Amino acid sequence: MNTHPEQQARGHVTAAKGFKAAGISCGIKGGGVRDLALLVCERSASAAGTFTTNRFCAAPVLLSRDRLRSGRARAIVVNSGCANAATGESGIRDSEQITRDVAGELSIDSSEVLAASTGRIGPRLPVDKIRKALPDLVGALSTNGGRDAALAILTTDTRPKEAITRVRIGGCEVTIGGMAKGAGMIHPKMATMLAFITTDAAITPECLRIVLRESVERSFNCITIDGDRSTNDSVFALASGLAANPLIERADSGEGVIFSRALGEITAQLAEQIVRDGEGASKFIEITVRGAKDAHEARRLGFAVANSSLFKTAMYGREPNWGRILSALGAADVEFAIDDIELTLQGECVFSHGAPRDVEESKLKPLLEGKEVRVEIVLRRGNASEKILTCDLTPQYVELNKT
């Protein structure tokens, strides 16, 4: 990652040429907490997005998904504190109204304004509060406003999530930056998370759509905090084209591969930051599955462990009960020979060839005292491997979600 102090101050999502952002309080949360953000490109940008597969997808998801069919966008307005989900036709009208007002303030077409929301499911969007705050929000737009925007999109997060990288494509420096939010209701396809990625790369909307989808599949779709899939998940990517690199039209071209790798670096960083800030989490857990028949099988096994409440609570209690891992694997509806499983916990092989290894619990327990846990599961079925990121399950998680 290429990060400098001045970039940290201005916010990574505005580091690419052509982008401004702002984040202010409009009163949704109360107490003067930032809860309204705006991200704007100075020109019509190539645009792409991926969204939740939850059947109760929120109004801003429906609106943005439809508008992104054009492959172009100029702005994204984001509120926290209210999901605008399960709000029916009224919720759609509310999102449309806000985007029309944003378009009016920016003197652009409303079809190029996207929307995202996060917060409690059910309540109507406080449209009057948001509309009243829009002149101040637009007035606050700045290339230094990325951090304010990153703070305004948070809910139960304890800190903003930001990432940046730079690569050379066709002799030109290309910047990719991003911000995200998410701490609970995190599970693939996708989760209670929002992510906004900006770049000054010159790339077609079609190519951007392909590389974003592939990048999300390898990153945001490989994390879980609690196994709950949300109604509002959205990942947006905007490309201003101001880096003046040769236009990227194919994902499999040399330039496309360079860009795709850089984008993958950004989404991977943001995904890991989300897991490390999981609600109430005290441990970051990495589960690697190797030797599976295919990627689908590897993920199925990895998520079976990552979403096991018994495993996650054991990790919180620093209890090396690796039998819970085997139990989760055995219940994953994957055909495998027990003798072919090898299980390693914190670098210690605890099970192989169908039987426990001679490792005393007194040796394993101290290995779980730290803040990171590594689990490795090796099969002898193929060459596929996947890495799933999760965290432990703590009393603090229950406390945060009991109401």
HELIX and SHEET records of a PDB file:
HELIX    1   1 PRO A    5  ARG A   10  1                                   6    
HELIX    2   2 HIS A   12  THR A   14  5                                   3    
HELIX    3   3 ALA A   59  ARG A   67  1                                   9    
HELIX    4   4 LEU A   68  SER A   70  5                                   3    
HELIX    5   5 GLY A   88  LEU A  106  1                                  19    
HELIX    6   6 SER A  110  GLU A  112  5                                   3    
HELIX    7   7 VAL A  127  GLY A  139  1                                  13    
HELIX    8   8 GLY A  146  ALA A  152  1                                   7    
HELIX    9   9 PRO A  205  ARG A  218  1                                  14    
HELIX   10  10 PHE A  220  CYS A  222  5                                   3    
HELIX   11  11 GLY A  254  ARG A  276  1                                  23    
HELIX   12  12 ALA A  295  ALA A  306  1                                  12    
HELIX   13  13 SER A  309  TYR A  316  1                                   8    
HELIX   14  14 GLY A  323  GLY A  330  1                                   8    
HELIX   15  15 ILE A  338  ASP A  340  5                                   3    
HELIX   16  16 GLU A  361  LEU A  364  1                                   4    
HELIX   17  17 LYS A  365  LEU A  368  5                                   4    
HELIX   18  18 PRO A  395  ASN A  401  1                                   7    
SHEET    1   A 4 PHE A  19  ILE A  24  0                                        
SHEET    2   A 4 LEU A  36  PHE A  51 -1                                        
SHEET    3   A 4 ARG A  72  SER A  80 -1                                        
SHEET    4   A 4 VAL A 113  THR A 118  1                                        
SHEET    1   B 6 PHE A  19  ILE A  24  0                                        
SHEET    2   B 6 LEU A  36  PHE A  51 -1                                        
SHEET    3   B 6 SER A 234  ALA A 239 -1                                        
SHEET    4   B 6 LEU A 194  THR A 199  1                                        
SHEET    5   B 6 CYS A 172  LYS A 181 -1                                        
SHEET    6   B 6 LYS A 161  ILE A 169 -1                                        
SHEET    1   C 6 ALA A 355  PRO A 356  0                                        
SHEET    2   C 6 GLU A 348  SER A 352 -1                                        
SHEET    3   C 6 GLU A 342  LEU A 345 -1                                        
SHEET    4   C 6 GLU A 372  VAL A 378 -1                                        
SHEET    5   C 6 PHE A 284  ALA A 292  1                                        
SHEET    6   C 6 ALA A 384  CYS A 391 -1                                        
END                                                                             
